[in-house]
Amino acid sequence: MTQRFMFARSQRLTRSEDFAQVYSYGTHQADATLVVNVASNNQPFCRMGLSVSRHVGGAVLRNRWKRAIREAFRLNQTELPTGFDIVVRPRRGATFCPKQIDHSLCELVCRAVTELSLHSKTP
């Protein structure tokens, strides 16, 4: 039987204060596809928020990006380090490729967590 992964409401960043805290106290990493901001949340799980602006494209394309990023997080959450808040946004001008989103999310979060542990900024 396969394991079912969830992306529960408790794993989502929804309040603007949470986003502001990630931007203020966290670090960021980027590649050609995604930009990821990461900050410590002192909880036993990761939370993720999305910031997909109109510069990405129309509503259909923005929703496609959001679905792909959520799916990448949902499927890879067991491989990601726990105890962090993550804000993800597509890079301006990036082409939509779900496989690249999946790869970039894991790699960028791990790099940001490593950098955060080296500099250890706390709220």
Phi and psi in radians as a Rosetta constraint file:
Dihedral C 1 N 2 CA 2 C 2 CIRCULARHARMONIC -1.455 0.35
Dihedral N 2 CA 2 C 2 N 3 CIRCULARHARMONIC 2.630 0.35
Dihedral C 2 N 3 CA 3 C 3 CIRCULARHARMONIC -1.425 0.35
Dihedral N 3 CA 3 C 3 N 4 CIRCULARHARMONIC 2.388 0.35
Dihedral C 3 N 4 CA 4 C 4 CIRCULARHARMONIC -1.739 0.35
Dihedral N 4 CA 4 C 4 N 5 CIRCULARHARMONIC 2.217 0.35
Dihedral C 4 N 5 CA 5 C 5 CIRCULARHARMONIC -1.742 0.35
Dihedral N 5 CA 5 C 5 N 6 CIRCULARHARMONIC 2.491 0.35
Dihedral C 5 N 6 CA 6 C 6 CIRCULARHARMONIC -2.048 0.35
Dihedral N 6 CA 6 C 6 N 7 CIRCULARHARMONIC 2.791 0.35
Dihedral C 6 N 7 CA 7 C 7 CIRCULARHARMONIC -2.274 0.35
Dihedral N 7 CA 7 C 7 N 8 CIRCULARHARMONIC 1.341 0.35
Dihedral C 7 N 8 CA 8 C 8 CIRCULARHARMONIC -1.253 0.35
Dihedral N 8 CA 8 C 8 N 9 CIRCULARHARMONIC 2.846 0.35
Dihedral C 8 N 9 CA 9 C 9 CIRCULARHARMONIC -1.050 0.35
Dihedral N 9 CA 9 C 9 N 10 CIRCULARHARMONIC -0.569 0.35
Dihedral C 9 N 10 CA 10 C 10 CIRCULARHARMONIC -1.176 0.35
Dihedral N 10 CA 10 C 10 N 11 CIRCULARHARMONIC -0.284 0.35
Dihedral C 10 N 11 CA 11 C 11 CIRCULARHARMONIC -1.656 0.35
Dihedral N 11 CA 11 C 11 N 12 CIRCULARHARMONIC 0.131 0.35
Dihedral C 11 N 12 CA 12 C 12 CIRCULARHARMONIC -1.907 0.35
Dihedral N 12 CA 12 C 12 N 13 CIRCULARHARMONIC 2.455 0.35
Dihedral C 12 N 13 CA 13 C 13 CIRCULARHARMONIC -1.512 0.35
Dihedral N 13 CA 13 C 13 N 14 CIRCULARHARMONIC 2.112 0.35
Dihedral C 13 N 14 CA 14 C 14 CIRCULARHARMONIC -2.149 0.35
Dihedral N 14 CA 14 C 14 N 15 CIRCULARHARMONIC -0.457 0.35
Dihedral C 14 N 15 CA 15 C 15 CIRCULARHARMONIC -1.578 0.35
Dihedral N 15 CA 15 C 15 N 16 CIRCULARHARMONIC 2.512 0.35
Dihedral C 15 N 16 CA 16 C 16 CIRCULARHARMONIC -1.113 0.35
Dihedral N 16 CA 16 C 16 N 17 CIRCULARHARMONIC -0.489 0.35
Dihedral C 16 N 17 CA 17 C 17 CIRCULARHARMONIC -1.136 0.35
Dihedral N 17 CA 17 C 17 N 18 CIRCULARHARMONIC -0.638 0.35
Dihedral C 17 N 18 CA 18 C 18 CIRCULARHARMONIC -1.149 0.35
Dihedral N 18 CA 18 C 18 N 19 CIRCULARHARMONIC -0.752 0.35
Dihedral C 18 N 19 CA 19 C 19 CIRCULARHARMONIC -1.098 0.35
Dihedral N 19 CA 19 C 19 N 20 CIRCULARHARMONIC -0.772 0.35
Dihedral C 19 N 20 CA 20 C 20 CIRCULARHARMONIC -1.073 0.35
Dihedral N 20 CA 20 C 20 N 21 CIRCULARHARMONIC -0.666 0.35
Dihedral C 20 N 21 CA 21 C 21 CIRCULARHARMONIC -1.151 0.35
Dihedral N 21 CA 21 C 21 N 22 CIRCULARHARMONIC -0.693 0.35
Dihedral C 21 N 22 CA 22 C 22 CIRCULARHARMONIC -1.126 0.35
Dihedral N 22 CA 22 C 22 N 23 CIRCULARHARMONIC -0.764 0.35
Dihedral C 22 N 23 CA 23 C 23 CIRCULARHARMONIC -1.170 0.35
Dihedral N 23 CA 23 C 23 N 24 CIRCULARHARMONIC -0.628 0.35
Dihedral C 23 N 24 CA 24 C 24 CIRCULARHARMONIC -1.357 0.35
Dihedral N 24 CA 24 C 24 N 25 CIRCULARHARMONIC -0.789 0.35
Dihedral C 24 N 25 CA 25 C 25 CIRCULARHARMONIC -1.831 0.35
Dihedral N 25 CA 25 C 25 N 26 CIRCULARHARMONIC -0.060 0.35
Dihedral C 25 N 26 CA 26 C 26 CIRCULARHARMONIC -1.736 0.35
Dihedral N 26 CA 26 C 26 N 27 CIRCULARHARMONIC -2.966 0.35
Dihedral C 26 N 27 CA 27 C 27 CIRCULARHARMONIC -2.231 0.35
Dihedral N 27 CA 27 C 27 N 28 CIRCULARHARMONIC 2.938 0.35
Dihedral C 27 N 28 CA 28 C 28 CIRCULARHARMONIC -2.352 0.35
Dihedral N 28 CA 28 C 28 N 29 CIRCULARHARMONIC 2.721 0.35
Dihedral C 28 N 29 CA 29 C 29 CIRCULARHARMONIC -2.430 0.35
Dihedral N 29 CA 29 C 29 N 30 CIRCULARHARMONIC 2.656 0.35
Dihedral C 29 N 30 CA 30 C 30 CIRCULARHARMONIC -2.580 0.35
Dihedral N 30 CA 30 C 30 N 31 CIRCULARHARMONIC 2.703 0.35
Dihedral C 30 N 31 CA 31 C 31 CIRCULARHARMONIC -2.417 0.35
Dihedral N 31 CA 31 C 31 N 32 CIRCULARHARMONIC -2.836 0.35
Dihedral C 31 N 32 CA 32 C 32 CIRCULARHARMONIC -1.244 0.35
Dihedral N 32 CA 32 C 32 N 33 CIRCULARHARMONIC -0.279 0.35
Dihedral C 32 N 33 CA 33 C 33 CIRCULARHARMONIC -1.863 0.35
Dihedral N 33 CA 33 C 33 N 34 CIRCULARHARMONIC -0.825 0.35
Dihedral C 33 N 34 CA 34 C 34 CIRCULARHARMONIC -2.269 0.35
Dihedral N 34 CA 34 C 34 N 35 CIRCULARHARMONIC 2.760 0.35
Dihedral C 34 N 35 CA 35 C 35 CIRCULARHARMONIC -2.117 0.35
Dihedral N 35 CA 35 C 35 N 36 CIRCULARHARMONIC 2.254 0.35
Dihedral C 35 N 36 CA 36 C 36 CIRCULARHARMONIC -2.172 0.35
Dihedral N 36 CA 36 C 36 N 37 CIRCULARHARMONIC 2.217 0.35
Dihedral C 36 N 37 CA 37 C 37 CIRCULARHARMONIC -1.867 0.35
Dihedral N 37 CA 37 C 37 N 38 CIRCULARHARMONIC 2.368 0.35
Dihedral C 37 N 38 CA 38 C 38 CIRCULARHARMONIC -2.343 0.35
Dihedral N 38 CA 38 C 38 N 39 CIRCULARHARMONIC 2.376 0.35
Dihedral C 38 N 39 CA 39 C 39 CIRCULARHARMONIC -2.468 0.35
Dihedral N 39 CA 39 C 39 N 40 CIRCULARHARMONIC 2.695 0.35
Dihedral C 39 N 40 CA 40 C 40 CIRCULARHARMONIC -1.251 0.35
Dihedral N 40 CA 40 C 40 N 41 CIRCULARHARMONIC 2.486 0.35
Dihedral C 40 N 41 CA 41 C 41 CIRCULARHARMONIC -2.118 0.35
Dihedral N 41 CA 41 C 41 N 42 CIRCULARHARMONIC -0.018 0.35
Dihedral C 41 N 42 CA 42 C 42 CIRCULARHARMONIC 0.954 0.35
Dihedral N 42 CA 42 C 42 N 43 CIRCULARHARMONIC 0.633 0.35
Dihedral C 42 N 43 CA 43 C 43 CIRCULARHARMONIC -2.212 0.35
Dihedral N 43 CA 43 C 43 N 44 CIRCULARHARMONIC 2.806 0.35
Dihedral C 43 N 44 CA 44 C 44 CIRCULARHARMONIC -1.415 0.35
Dihedral N 44 CA 44 C 44 N 45 CIRCULARHARMONIC 0.253 0.35
Dihedral C 44 N 45 CA 45 C 45 CIRCULARHARMONIC -2.566 0.35
Dihedral N 45 CA 45 C 45 N 46 CIRCULARHARMONIC 2.894 0.35
Dihedral C 45 N 46 CA 46 C 46 CIRCULARHARMONIC -1.605 0.35
Dihedral N 46 CA 46 C 46 N 47 CIRCULARHARMONIC 2.600 0.35
Dihedral C 46 N 47 CA 47 C 47 CIRCULARHARMONIC -2.146 0.35
Dihedral N 47 CA 47 C 47 N 48 CIRCULARHARMONIC 2.556 0.35
Dihedral C 47 N 48 CA 48 C 48 CIRCULARHARMONIC -2.269 0.35
Dihedral N 48 CA 48 C 48 N 49 CIRCULARHARMONIC 2.482 0.35
Dihedral C 48 N 49 CA 49 C 49 CIRCULARHARMONIC -2.253 0.35
Dihedral N 49 CA 49 C 49 N 50 CIRCULARHARMONIC 2.697 0.35
Dihedral C 49 N 50 CA 50 C 50 CIRCULARHARMONIC -2.029 0.35
Dihedral N 50 CA 50 C 50 N 51 CIRCULARHARMONIC 2.552 0.35
Dihedral C 50 N 51 CA 51 C 51 CIRCULARHARMONIC -2.392 0.35
Dihedral N 51 CA 51 C 51 N 52 CIRCULARHARMONIC 1.666 0.35
Dihedral C 51 N 52 CA 52 C 52 CIRCULARHARMONIC -2.031 0.35
Dihedral N 52 CA 52 C 52 N 53 CIRCULARHARMONIC 1.879 0.35
Dihedral C 52 N 53 CA 53 C 53 CIRCULARHARMONIC -1.510 0.35
Dihedral N 53 CA 53 C 53 N 54 CIRCULARHARMONIC 3.011 0.35
Dihedral C 53 N 54 CA 54 C 54 CIRCULARHARMONIC -1.207 0.35
Dihedral N 54 CA 54 C 54 N 55 CIRCULARHARMONIC -0.280 0.35
Dihedral C 54 N 55 CA 55 C 55 CIRCULARHARMONIC -1.150 0.35
Dihedral N 55 CA 55 C 55 N 56 CIRCULARHARMONIC -0.330 0.35
Dihedral C 55 N 56 CA 56 C 56 CIRCULARHARMONIC -1.224 0.35
Dihedral N 56 CA 56 C 56 N 57 CIRCULARHARMONIC -0.653 0.35
Dihedral C 56 N 57 CA 57 C 57 CIRCULARHARMONIC 2.668 0.35
Dihedral N 57 CA 57 C 57 N 58 CIRCULARHARMONIC -2.840 0.35
Dihedral C 57 N 58 CA 58 C 58 CIRCULARHARMONIC -1.248 0.35
Dihedral N 58 CA 58 C 58 N 59 CIRCULARHARMONIC 3.121 0.35
Dihedral C 58 N 59 CA 59 C 59 CIRCULARHARMONIC -1.045 0.35
Dihedral N 59 CA 59 C 59 N 60 CIRCULARHARMONIC -0.699 0.35
Dihedral C 59 N 60 CA 60 C 60 CIRCULARHARMONIC -1.090 0.35
Dihedral N 60 CA 60 C 60 N 61 CIRCULARHARMONIC -0.800 0.35
Dihedral C 60 N 61 CA 61 C 61 CIRCULARHARMONIC -1.195 0.35
Dihedral N 61 CA 61 C 61 N 62 CIRCULARHARMONIC -0.708 0.35
Dihedral C 61 N 62 CA 62 C 62 CIRCULARHARMONIC -1.070 0.35
Dihedral N 62 CA 62 C 62 N 63 CIRCULARHARMONIC -0.758 0.35
Dihedral C 62 N 63 CA 63 C 63 CIRCULARHARMONIC -1.160 0.35
Dihedral N 63 CA 63 C 63 N 64 CIRCULARHARMONIC -0.607 0.35
Dihedral C 63 N 64 CA 64 C 64 CIRCULARHARMONIC -1.108 0.35
Dihedral N 64 CA 64 C 64 N 65 CIRCULARHARMONIC -0.754 0.35
Dihedral C 64 N 65 CA 65 C 65 CIRCULARHARMONIC -1.053 0.35
Dihedral N 65 CA 65 C 65 N 66 CIRCULARHARMONIC -0.815 0.35
Dihedral C 65 N 66 CA 66 C 66 CIRCULARHARMONIC -1.088 0.35
Dihedral N 66 CA 66 C 66 N 67 CIRCULARHARMONIC -0.754 0.35
Dihedral C 66 N 67 CA 67 C 67 CIRCULARHARMONIC -1.092 0.35
Dihedral N 67 CA 67 C 67 N 68 CIRCULARHARMONIC -0.735 0.35
Dihedral C 67 N 68 CA 68 C 68 CIRCULARHARMONIC -1.167 0.35
Dihedral N 68 CA 68 C 68 N 69 CIRCULARHARMONIC -0.696 0.35
Dihedral C 68 N 69 CA 69 C 69 CIRCULARHARMONIC -1.193 0.35
Dihedral N 69 CA 69 C 69 N 70 CIRCULARHARMONIC -0.749 0.35
Dihedral C 69 N 70 CA 70 C 70 CIRCULARHARMONIC -1.072 0.35
Dihedral N 70 CA 70 C 70 N 71 CIRCULARHARMONIC -0.719 0.35
Dihedral C 70 N 71 CA 71 C 71 CIRCULARHARMONIC -1.144 0.35
Dihedral N 71 CA 71 C 71 N 72 CIRCULARHARMONIC -0.723 0.35
Dihedral C 71 N 72 CA 72 C 72 CIRCULARHARMONIC -1.077 0.35
Dihedral N 72 CA 72 C 72 N 73 CIRCULARHARMONIC -0.735 0.35
Dihedral C 72 N 73 CA 73 C 73 CIRCULARHARMONIC -1.143 0.35
Dihedral N 73 CA 73 C 73 N 74 CIRCULARHARMONIC -0.789 0.35
Dihedral C 73 N 74 CA 74 C 74 CIRCULARHARMONIC -1.044 0.35
Dihedral N 74 CA 74 C 74 N 75 CIRCULARHARMONIC -0.782 0.35
Dihedral C 74 N 75 CA 75 C 75 CIRCULARHARMONIC -1.336 0.35
Dihedral N 75 CA 75 C 75 N 76 CIRCULARHARMONIC -0.453 0.35
Dihedral C 75 N 76 CA 76 C 76 CIRCULARHARMONIC -1.893 0.35
Dihedral N 76 CA 76 C 76 N 77 CIRCULARHARMONIC 0.156 0.35
Dihedral C 76 N 77 CA 77 C 77 CIRCULARHARMONIC -1.122 0.35
Dihedral N 77 CA 77 C 77 N 78 CIRCULARHARMONIC -0.442 0.35
Dihedral C 77 N 78 CA 78 C 78 CIRCULARHARMONIC -1.292 0.35
Dihedral N 78 CA 78 C 78 N 79 CIRCULARHARMONIC -0.398 0.35
Dihedral C 78 N 79 CA 79 C 79 CIRCULARHARMONIC -1.553 0.35
Dihedral N 79 CA 79 C 79 N 80 CIRCULARHARMONIC -0.283 0.35
Dihedral C 79 N 80 CA 80 C 80 CIRCULARHARMONIC -1.458 0.35
Dihedral N 80 CA 80 C 80 N 81 CIRCULARHARMONIC 2.582 0.35
Dihedral C 80 N 81 CA 81 C 81 CIRCULARHARMONIC -1.137 0.35
Dihedral N 81 CA 81 C 81 N 82 CIRCULARHARMONIC 2.544 0.35
Dihedral C 81 N 82 CA 82 C 82 CIRCULARHARMONIC -1.614 0.35
Dihedral N 82 CA 82 C 82 N 83 CIRCULARHARMONIC 2.790 0.35
Dihedral C 82 N 83 CA 83 C 83 CIRCULARHARMONIC 1.570 0.35
Dihedral N 83 CA 83 C 83 N 84 CIRCULARHARMONIC 0.475 0.35
Dihedral C 83 N 84 CA 84 C 84 CIRCULARHARMONIC -2.360 0.35
Dihedral N 84 CA 84 C 84 N 85 CIRCULARHARMONIC 2.586 0.35
Dihedral C 84 N 85 CA 85 C 85 CIRCULARHARMONIC -1.719 0.35
Dihedral N 85 CA 85 C 85 N 86 CIRCULARHARMONIC 2.379 0.35
Dihedral C 85 N 86 CA 86 C 86 CIRCULARHARMONIC -2.214 0.35
Dihedral N 86 CA 86 C 86 N 87 CIRCULARHARMONIC 2.263 0.35
Dihedral C 86 N 87 CA 87 C 87 CIRCULARHARMONIC -2.015 0.35
Dihedral N 87 CA 87 C 87 N 88 CIRCULARHARMONIC 2.195 0.35
Dihedral C 87 N 88 CA 88 C 88 CIRCULARHARMONIC -2.081 0.35
Dihedral N 88 CA 88 C 88 N 89 CIRCULARHARMONIC 2.400 0.35
Dihedral C 88 N 89 CA 89 C 89 CIRCULARHARMONIC -2.496 0.35
Dihedral N 89 CA 89 C 89 N 90 CIRCULARHARMONIC 2.588 0.35
Dihedral C 89 N 90 CA 90 C 90 CIRCULARHARMONIC -1.236 0.35
Dihedral N 90 CA 90 C 90 N 91 CIRCULARHARMONIC 2.565 0.35
Dihedral C 90 N 91 CA 91 C 91 CIRCULARHARMONIC -1.278 0.35
Dihedral N 91 CA 91 C 91 N 92 CIRCULARHARMONIC 2.433 0.35
Dihedral C 91 N 92 CA 92 C 92 CIRCULARHARMONIC -1.068 0.35
Dihedral N 92 CA 92 C 92 N 93 CIRCULARHARMONIC 2.261 0.35
Dihedral C 92 N 93 CA 93 C 93 CIRCULARHARMONIC 1.505 0.35
Dihedral N 93 CA 93 C 93 N 94 CIRCULARHARMONIC 0.021 0.35
Dihedral C 93 N 94 CA 94 C 94 CIRCULARHARMONIC -1.287 0.35
Dihedral N 94 CA 94 C 94 N 95 CIRCULARHARMONIC 2.552 0.35
Dihedral C 94 N 95 CA 95 C 95 CIRCULARHARMONIC -1.558 0.35
Dihedral N 95 CA 95 C 95 N 96 CIRCULARHARMONIC 2.537 0.35
Dihedral C 95 N 96 CA 96 C 96 CIRCULARHARMONIC -1.354 0.35
Dihedral N 96 CA 96 C 96 N 97 CIRCULARHARMONIC 2.070 0.35
Dihedral C 96 N 97 CA 97 C 97 CIRCULARHARMONIC -2.583 0.35
Dihedral N 97 CA 97 C 97 N 98 CIRCULARHARMONIC 1.855 0.35
Dihedral C 97 N 98 CA 98 C 98 CIRCULARHARMONIC -0.975 0.35
Dihedral N 98 CA 98 C 98 N 99 CIRCULARHARMONIC -0.657 0.35
Dihedral C 98 N 99 CA 99 C 99 CIRCULARHARMONIC -1.149 0.35
Dihedral N 99 CA 99 C 99 N 100 CIRCULARHARMONIC -0.685 0.35
Dihedral C 99 N 100 CA 100 C 100 CIRCULARHARMONIC -1.206 0.35
Dihedral N 100 CA 100 C 100 N 101 CIRCULARHARMONIC -0.636 0.35
Dihedral C 100 N 101 CA 101 C 101 CIRCULARHARMONIC -1.077 0.35
Dihedral N 101 CA 101 C 101 N 102 CIRCULARHARMONIC -0.795 0.35
Dihedral C 101 N 102 CA 102 C 102 CIRCULARHARMONIC -1.030 0.35
Dihedral N 102 CA 102 C 102 N 103 CIRCULARHARMONIC -0.840 0.35
Dihedral C 102 N 103 CA 103 C 103 CIRCULARHARMONIC -1.154 0.35
Dihedral N 103 CA 103 C 103 N 104 CIRCULARHARMONIC -0.799 0.35
Dihedral C 103 N 104 CA 104 C 104 CIRCULARHARMONIC -1.111 0.35
Dihedral N 104 CA 104 C 104 N 105 CIRCULARHARMONIC -0.731 0.35
Dihedral C 104 N 105 CA 105 C 105 CIRCULARHARMONIC -1.024 0.35
Dihedral N 105 CA 105 C 105 N 106 CIRCULARHARMONIC -0.879 0.35
Dihedral C 105 N 106 CA 106 C 106 CIRCULARHARMONIC -1.087 0.35
Dihedral N 106 CA 106 C 106 N 107 CIRCULARHARMONIC -0.813 0.35
Dihedral C 106 N 107 CA 107 C 107 CIRCULARHARMONIC -1.143 0.35
Dihedral N 107 CA 107 C 107 N 108 CIRCULARHARMONIC -0.782 0.35
Dihedral C 107 N 108 CA 108 C 108 CIRCULARHARMONIC -1.209 0.35
Dihedral N 108 CA 108 C 108 N 109 CIRCULARHARMONIC -0.677 0.35
Dihedral C 108 N 109 CA 109 C 109 CIRCULARHARMONIC -1.124 0.35
Dihedral N 109 CA 109 C 109 N 110 CIRCULARHARMONIC -0.770 0.35
Dihedral C 109 N 110 CA 110 C 110 CIRCULARHARMONIC -1.096 0.35
Dihedral N 110 CA 110 C 110 N 111 CIRCULARHARMONIC -0.719 0.35
Dihedral C 110 N 111 CA 111 C 111 CIRCULARHARMONIC -1.138 0.35
Dihedral N 111 CA 111 C 111 N 112 CIRCULARHARMONIC -0.718 0.35
Dihedral C 111 N 112 CA 112 C 112 CIRCULARHARMONIC -1.173 0.35
Dihedral N 112 CA 112 C 112 N 113 CIRCULARHARMONIC -0.691 0.35
Dihedral C 112 N 113 CA 113 C 113 CIRCULARHARMONIC -1.124 0.35
Dihedral N 113 CA 113 C 113 N 114 CIRCULARHARMONIC -0.707 0.35
Dihedral C 113 N 114 CA 114 C 114 CIRCULARHARMONIC -1.076 0.35
Dihedral N 114 CA 114 C 114 N 115 CIRCULARHARMONIC -0.789 0.35
Dihedral C 114 N 115 CA 115 C 115 CIRCULARHARMONIC -1.148 0.35
Dihedral N 115 CA 115 C 115 N 116 CIRCULARHARMONIC -0.683 0.35
Dihedral C 115 N 116 CA 116 C 116 CIRCULARHARMONIC -1.128 0.35
Dihedral N 116 CA 116 C 116 N 117 CIRCULARHARMONIC -0.688 0.35
Dihedral C 116 N 117 CA 117 C 117 CIRCULARHARMONIC -1.203 0.35
Dihedral N 117 CA 117 C 117 N 118 CIRCULARHARMONIC -0.493 0.35
Dihedral C 117 N 118 CA 118 C 118 CIRCULARHARMONIC -1.278 0.35
Dihedral N 118 CA 118 C 118 N 119 CIRCULARHARMONIC -0.656 0.35
Dihedral C 118 N 119 CA 119 C 119 CIRCULARHARMONIC -1.700 0.35
Dihedral N 119 CA 119 C 119 N 120 CIRCULARHARMONIC -0.410 0.35
Dihedral C 119 N 120 CA 120 C 120 CIRCULARHARMONIC 0.708 0.35
Dihedral N 120 CA 120 C 120 N 121 CIRCULARHARMONIC 1.147 0.35
Dihedral C 120 N 121 CA 121 C 121 CIRCULARHARMONIC -1.436 0.35
Dihedral N 121 CA 121 C 121 N 122 CIRCULARHARMONIC 2.296 0.35
Dihedral C 121 N 122 CA 122 C 122 CIRCULARHARMONIC -2.245 0.35
Dihedral N 122 CA 122 C 122 N 123 CIRCULARHARMONIC 2.633 0.35
